[in-house]
Amino acid sequence: MQEVNRPSDPKSESQHTMKKQNLLIVSALAVSSFTLTSCDTPTGQGAGWGAATGAVIGAATTGDARGAARGAAIGAATGAIIGASVEADERGYYDGHPSNYYPYGRRVGRGLVESPYPPHAVVNVRGIPRDALVRDPSSGRVFRKP
């Protein structure tokens, strides 16, 4: 039997070309989001990086714009959650202040620290890491472990 060379279907060729163009457009939009972002918070930055990364991965795995859009949405949500946790950590654990806002206690013995606040209570800080925030039980104020 002899194979017959049939002309390719112009409709399927145009659909294939459109998919490639859509992929390029979505990728270009994702990359441009980095340069046009005006959000300086860790949450916004995390969402931007997550959206761009998700769009690229979604487009690469599925090969179409719909997959890129799904990847961007999932990446943005994940990036925003991670950014929010980073932002909360930067604010500090107590009272919404950064950790360098708090004074250091004074070491008075092995595992014991004197609070910088009156009445200068001695606090047992065994097992608490260095630079961690500690709440003075007598005054209720927060200081850092030396």
Contact map, one row per residue, 1 for C-alpha under 8 A:
11100000000000000000000000000000000000000000000000000000000000000000000000000000000000000000000000000000000000000000000000000000000000000000000000
11110000000000000000000000000000000000000000000000000000000000000000000000000000000000000000000000000000000000000000000000000000000000000000000000
11111000000000000000000000000000000000000000000000000000000000000000000000000000000000000000000000000000000000000000000000000000000000000000000000
01111100000000000000000000000000000000000000000000000000000000000000000000000000000000000000000000000000000000000000000000000000000000000000000000
00111110000000000000000000000000000000000000000000000000000000000000000000000000000000000000000000000000000000000000000000000000000000000000000000
00011111000000000000000000000000000000000000000000000000000000000000000000000000000000000000000000000000000000000000000000000000000000000000000000
00001111100000000000000000000000000000000000000000000000000000000000000000000000000000000000000000000000000000000000000000000000000000000000000000
00000111110010000000000000000000000000000000000000000000000000000000000000000000000000000000000000000000000000000000000000000000000000000000000000
00000011111110000000000000000000000000000000000000000000000000000000000000000000000000000000000000000000000000000000000000000000000000000000000000
00000001111111000000000000000000000000000000000000000000000000000000000000000000000000000000000000000000000000000000000000000000000000000000000000
00000000111111100000000000000000000000000000000000000000000000000000000000000000000000000000000000000000000000000000000000000000000000000000000000
00000000111111110000000000000000000000000000000000000000000000000000000000000000000000000000000000000000000000000000000000000000000000000000000000
00000001111111111000000000000000000000000000000000000000000000000000000000000000000000000000000000000000000000000000000000000000000000000000000000
00000000011111111100000000000000000000000000000000000000000000000000000000000000000000000000000000000000000000000000000000000000000000000000000000
00000000001111111110000000000000000000000000000000000000000000000000000000000000000000000000000000000000000000000000000000000000000000000000000000
00000000000111111111000000000000000000000000000000000000000000000000000000000000000000000000000000000000000000000000000000000000000000000000000000
00000000000011111111100000000000000000000000000000000000000000000000000000000000000000000000000000000000000000000000000000000000000000000000000000
00000000000001111111110000000000000000000000000000000000000000000000000000000000000000000000000000000000000000000000000000000000000000000000000000
00000000000000111111111000000000000000000000000000000000000000111000000000000000000000000000000000000000000000000000000000000000000000000000000000
00000000000000011111111100000000000000000000000000000000000000110000000000000000000000000000000000000000000000000000000000000000000000000000000000
00000000000000001111111110000000000000000000000000000000000000000000000000000000000000000000000000000000000000000000000000000000000000000000000000
00000000000000000111111111000000000000000000000000000000000000011000000000000000000000000000000000000000000000000000000000000000000000000000000000
00000000000000000011111111100000000000000000000000000000001000111001000000000000000000000000000000000000000000000000000000000000000000000000000000
00000000000000000001111111110000000000000000000000000000000000000000000000000000000000000000000000000000000000000000000000000000000000000000000000
00000000000000000000111111111000000000000000000000000000000000000000000000000000000000000000000000000000000000000000000000000000000000000000000000
00000000000000000000011111111100000000000000000000000010000000001001100000000000000000000000000000000000000000000000000000000000000000000000000000
00000000000000000000001111111110000000000000000000010011001000000000000000000000000000000000000000000000000000000000000000000000000000000000000000
00000000000000000000000111111111000000000000000000000000000000000000000000000000000000000000000000000000000000000000000000000000000000000000000000
00000000000000000000000011111111100000000000000000000000000000000000000000000000000000000000000000000000000000000000000000000000000000000000000000
00000000000000000000000001111111110000000000000000111011000000000000000000000000000000000000000000000000000000000000000000000000000000000000000000
00000000000000000000000000111111111000000000000000010000000000000000000000000000000000000000000000000000000000000000000000000000000000000000000000
00000000000000000000000000011111111100000000000000000000000000000000000000000000000000000000000000000000000000000000000000000000000000000000000000
00000000000000000000000000001111111110000000000100010000000000000000000000000000000000000000000000000000000000000000000000000000000000000000000000
00000000000000000000000000000111111110000000000110010000000000000000000000000000000000000000000000000000000000000000000000000000000000000000000000
00000000000000000000000000000011111110000000000000000000000000000000000000000000000000000000000000000000000000000000000000000000000000000000000000
00000000000000000000000000000001111111000000000000000000000000000000000000000000000000000000000000000000000000000000000000000000000000000000000000
00000000000000000000000000000000111111100000000100000000000000000000000000000000000000000000000000000000000000000000000000000000000000000000000000
00000000000000000000000000000000000111110000000000000000000000000000000000000000000000000000000000000000000000000000000000000000000000000000000000
00000000000000000000000000000000000011111001100000000000000000000000000000000000000000000000000000000000000000000000000000000000000000000000000000
00000000000000000000000000000000000001111101100000000000000000000000000000000000000000000000000000000000000000000000000000000000000000000000000000
00000000000000000000000000000000000000111111100000000000000000000000000000000000001000100000000000000000000000000000000000000000000000000000000000
00000000000000000000000000000000000000011111110000000000000000000000000000000001001101100000000000000000000000000000000000000000000000000000000000
00000000000000000000000000000000000000001111111000000000000000000000000000000011111101100000000000000000000000000000000000000000000000000000000000
00000000000000000000000000000000000000111111111100000000000000000000000000000001001000000000000000000000000000000000000000000000000000000000000000
00000000000000000000000000000000000000111111111110000000000000000000000000000011001000000000000000000000000000000000000000000000000000000000000000
00000000000000000000000000000000000000000111111111000000000000000000000000010111111000000000000000000000000000000000000000000000000000000000000000
00000000000000000000000000000000000000000011111111100000000000000000000000111111101000000000000000000000000000000000000000000000000000000000000000
00000000000000000000000000000000110010000001111111110000000000000000000000010010000000000000000000000000000000000000000000000000000000000000000000
00000000000000000000000000000000010000000000111111111000000000000000000000110010000000000000000000000000000000000000000000000000000000000000000000
00000000000000000000000000000000000000000000011111111100000000000000000101111111000000000000000000000000000000000000000000000000000000000000000000
00000000000000000000000000000100000000000000001111111110000000000000001111111010000000000000000000000000000000000000000000000000000000000000000000
00000000000000000000000000100110110000000000000111111111000000000000000100110000000000000000000000000000000000000000000000000000000000000000000000
00000000000000000000000000000100000000000000000011111111100000000000001100100000000000000000000000000000000000000000000000000000000000000000000000
00000000000000000000000000000000000000000000000001111111110000000001011111110000000000000000000000000000000000000000000000000000000000000000000000
00000000000000000000000001100100000000000000000000111111111000000011111110100000000000000000000000000000000000000000000000000000000000000000000000
00000000000000000000000000100100000000000000000000011111111100000001001100000000000000000000000000000000000000000000000000000000000000000000000000
00000000000000000000000000000000000000000000000000001111111110000001001000000000000000000000000000000000000000000000000000000000000000000000000000
00000000000000000000000000000000000000000000000000000111111111100011111100000000000000000000000000000000000000000000000000000000000000000000000000
00000000000000000000001000100000000000000000000000000011111111111111001000000000000000000000000000000000000000000000000000000000000000000000000000
00000000000000000000000000000000000000000000000000000001111111100001000000000000000000000000000000000000000000000000000000000000000000000000000000
00000000000000000000000000000000000000000000000000000000111111100010000000000000000000000000000000000000000000000000000000000000000000000000000000
00000000000000000000000000000000000000000000000000000000011111110011000000000000000000000000000000000000000000000000000000000000000000000000000000
00000000000000000011001000000000000000000000000000000000011111111011000000000000000000000000000000000000000000000000000000000000000000000000000000
00000000000000000011011000000000000000000000000000000000001001111111000000000000000000000000000000000000000000000000000000000000000000000000000000
00000000000000000010011001000000000000000000000000000000001000111111100000000000000000000000000000000000000000000000000000000000000000000000000000
00000000000000000000000000000000000000000000000000000000001000011111110000000000000000000000000000000000000000000000000000000000000000000000000000
00000000000000000000000000000000000000000000000000000010011011111111111000000000000000000000000000000000000000000000000000000000000000000000000000
00000000000000000000001001000000000000000000000000000111111101111111111100000000000000000000000000000000000000000000000000000000000000000000000000
00000000000000000000000001000000000000000000000000000010010000001111111110000000000000000000000000000000000000000000000000000000000000000000000000
00000000000000000000000000000000000000000000000000000110010000000111111111000000000000000000000000000000000000000000000000000000000000000000000000
00000000000000000000000000000000000000000000000000101111111000000011111111100000000000000000000000000000000000000000000000000000000000000000000000
00000000000000000000000000000000000000000000000001111111010000000001111111110000000000000000000000000000000000000000000000000000000000000000000000
00000000000000000000000000000000000000000000000000100110000000000000111111111000000000000000000000000000000000000000000000000000000000000000000000
00000000000000000000000000000000000000000000000001100100000000000000011111111100000000000000000000000000000000000000000000000000000000000000000000
00000000000000000000000000000000000000000000001011111110000000000000001111111110000000000000000000000000000000000000000000000000000000000000000000
00000000000000000000000000000000000000000000011111110100000000000000000111111111000000000000000000000000000000000000000000000000000000000000000000
00000000000000000000000000000000000000000000001001100000000000000000000011111111100000000000000000000000000000000000000000000000000000000000000000
00000000000000000000000000000000000000000000011001000000000000000000000001111111110000000000000000000000000000000000000000000000000000000000000000
00000000000000000000000000000000000000000010111111100000000000000000000000111111111000000000000000000000000000000000000000000000000000000000000000
00000000000000000000000000000000000000000111111001000000000000000000000000011111111100000000000000000000000000000000000000000000000000000000000000
00000000000000000000000000000000000000000010011000000000000000000000000000001111111110000000000000000000000000000000000000000000000000000000000000
00000000000000000000000000000000000000000010010000000000000000000000000000000111111111000000000000000000000000000000000000000000000000000000000000
00000000000000000000000000000000000000001111111000000000000000000000000000000011111111100000000000000000000000000000000000000000000000000000000000
00000000000000000000000000000000000000000110000000000000000000000000000000000001111111110000000000000000000000000000000000000000000000000000000000
00000000000000000000000000000000000000000000000000000000000000000000000000000000111111111000000000000000000000000000000000000000000000000000000000
00000000000000000000000000000000000000000110000000000000000000000000000000000000011111111100000000000000000000000000000000000000000000000000000000
00000000000000000000000000000000000000001110000000000000000000000000000000000000001111111110000000000000000000000000000000000000000000000000000000
00000000000000000000000000000000000000000000000000000000000000000000000000000000000111111111100000000000000000000000000000000000000000000000000000
00000000000000000000000000000000000000000000000000000000000000000000000000000000000011111111100000000000000000000000000000000000000000000000000000
00000000000000000000000000000000000000000000000000000000000000000000000000000000000001111111000001100000000000000000000000000000000000000000000000
00000000000000000000000000000000000000000000000000000000000000000000000000000000000000111111100111100000000000000000000000000000000000000000000000
00000000000000000000000000000000000000000000000000000000000000000000000000000000000000011111111111100000000000000000000000000000000000000000000000
00000000000000000000000000000000000000000000000000000000000000000000000000000000000000011011111110100000000000000000000000000000000010000000000000
00000000000000000000000000000000000000000000000000000000000000000000000000000000000000000001111110000000000000000000000000000000000000000000010000
00000000000000000000000000000000000000000000000000000000000000000000000000000000000000000001111110000000000000000000000000000000000000000000000000
00000000000000000000000000000000000000000000000000000000000000000000000000000000000000000011111111000000000000000000000000000000000000000000000000
00000000000000000000000000000000000000000000000000000000000000000000000000000000000000000011111111101000000000000000000000000000000000000000000000
00000000000000000000000000000000000000000000000000000000000000000000000000000000000000000111000111111100000000000000000000000000000000000000000000
00000000000000000000000000000000000000000000000000000000000000000000000000000000000000000111100011111100000000000000000000000000000010000000000100
00000000000000000000000000000000000000000000000000000000000000000000000000000000000000000000000001111110000000000000000000000000000000000000000000
00000000000000000000000000000000000000000000000000000000000000000000000000000000000000000000000011111110000000000000000000000000000000000000000000
00000000000000000000000000000000000000000000000000000000000000000000000000000000000000000000000001111111000000000000000000000000000010000000011100
00000000000000000000000000000000000000000000000000000000000000000000000000000000000000000000000000011111100000000001000000000000000000000000001100
00000000000000000000000000000000000000000000000000000000000000000000000000000000000000000000000000000111110000000001000000000000000000000000001111
00000000000000000000000000000000000000000000000000000000000000000000000000000000000000000000000000000011111000001111000000000000000000000000001111
00000000000000000000000000000000000000000000000000000000000000000000000000000000000000000000000000000001111100001111000000000000000000000000000001
00000000000000000000000000000000000000000000000000000000000000000000000000000000000000000000000000000000111111111100000000000000000000000000000001
00000000000000000000000000000000000000000000000000000000000000000000000000000000000000000000000000000000011111011100000001000000000000000000000000
00000000000000000000000000000000000000000000000000000000000000000000000000000000000000000000000000000000001111111000000000000000000000000000000000
00000000000000000000000000000000000000000000000000000000000000000000000000000000000000000000000000000000001111110000000000000000000000000000000000
00000000000000000000000000000000000000000000000000000000000000000000000000000000000000000000000000000000001011111000000000011100000000000000000000
00000000000000000000000000000000000000000000000000000000000000000000000000000000000000000000000000000000001111111100000001111100000000000000000000
00000000000000000000000000000000000000000000000000000000000000000000000000000000000000000000000000000000111110111110000001111000000000000000000010
00000000000000000000000000000000000000000000000000000000000000000000000000000000000000000000000000000000111100011111000111100000000000000000000000
00000000000000000000000000000000000000000000000000000000000000000000000000000000000000000000000000000000110000001111110111100000000000010000001000
00000000000000000000000000000000000000000000000000000000000000000000000000000000000000000000000000000011110000000111110100000000000000000000001000
00000000000000000000000000000000000000000000000000000000000000000000000000000000000000000000000000000000000000000011111110000000000000000010100000
00000000000000000000000000000000000000000000000000000000000000000000000000000000000000000000000000000000000000000011111110000000000000000010000000
00000000000000000000000000000000000000000000000000000000000000000000000000000000000000000000000000000000000000000000111110000000000000000110000000
00000000000000000000000000000000000000000000000000000000000000000000000000000000000000000000000000000000000000000111111111000000000000000000000000
00000000000000000000000000000000000000000000000000000000000000000000000000000000000000000000000000000000000000000110111111100000000000010100000000
00000000000000000000000000000000000000000000000000000000000000000000000000000000000000000000000000000000000100011110000111110000000000000000000000
00000000000000000000000000000000000000000000000000000000000000000000000000000000000000000000000000000000000000011110000011111000000000011000000000
00000000000000000000000000000000000000000000000000000000000000000000000000000000000000000000000000000000000000111000000001111100000000000000000000
00000000000000000000000000000000000000000000000000000000000000000000000000000000000000000000000000000000000000111000000000111111000001000000000010
00000000000000000000000000000000000000000000000000000000000000000000000000000000000000000000000000000000000000110000000000011111000000000000000000
00000000000000000000000000000000000000000000000000000000000000000000000000000000000000000000000000000000000000000000000000001111100000000000000000
00000000000000000000000000000000000000000000000000000000000000000000000000000000000000000000000000000000000000000000000000001111110100000000000010
00000000000000000000000000000000000000000000000000000000000000000000000000000000000000000000000000000000000000000000000000000011111100000000000010
00000000000000000000000000000000000000000000000000000000000000000000000000000000000000000000000000000000000000000000000000000001111100000000000011
00000000000000000000000000000000000000000000000000000000000000000000000000000000000000000000000000000000000000000000000000000000111110000000000111
00000000000000000000000000000000000000000000000000000000000000000000000000000000000000000000000000000000000000000000000000000001111111000000000110
00000000000000000000000000000000000000000000000000000000000000000000000000000000000000000000100000100100000000000000000000000000001111100000011110
00000000000000000000000000000000000000000000000000000000000000000000000000000000000000000000000000000000000000000000000000001000000111110000011110
00000000000000000000000000000000000000000000000000000000000000000000000000000000000000000000000000000000000000000000000000000000000011111001111000
00000000000000000000000000000000000000000000000000000000000000000000000000000000000000000000000000000000000000000010000010100000000001111111111000
00000000000000000000000000000000000000000000000000000000000000000000000000000000000000000000000000000000000000000000000000100000000000111111100000
00000000000000000000000000000000000000000000000000000000000000000000000000000000000000000000000000000000000000000000001010000000000000011111000000
00000000000000000000000000000000000000000000000000000000000000000000000000000000000000000000000000000000000000000000111000000000000000011111100000
00000000000000000000000000000000000000000000000000000000000000000000000000000000000000000000000000000000000000000000000000000000000000111111110000
00000000000000000000000000000000000000000000000000000000000000000000000000000000000000000000000000000000000000000000100000000000000000111011111000
00000000000000000000000000000000000000000000000000000000000000000000000000000000000000000000010000000100000000000000000000000000000011110001111100
00000000000000000000000000000000000000000000000000000000000000000000000000000000000000000000000000000111100000000011000000000000000011110000111110
00000000000000000000000000000000000000000000000000000000000000000000000000000000000000000000000000100111100000000000000000000000001111000000011111
00000000000000000000000000000000000000000000000000000000000000000000000000000000000000000000000000000001100000001000000000001001111111000000001111
00000000000000000000000000000000000000000000000000000000000000000000000000000000000000000000000000000001111000000000000000000000011000000000000111
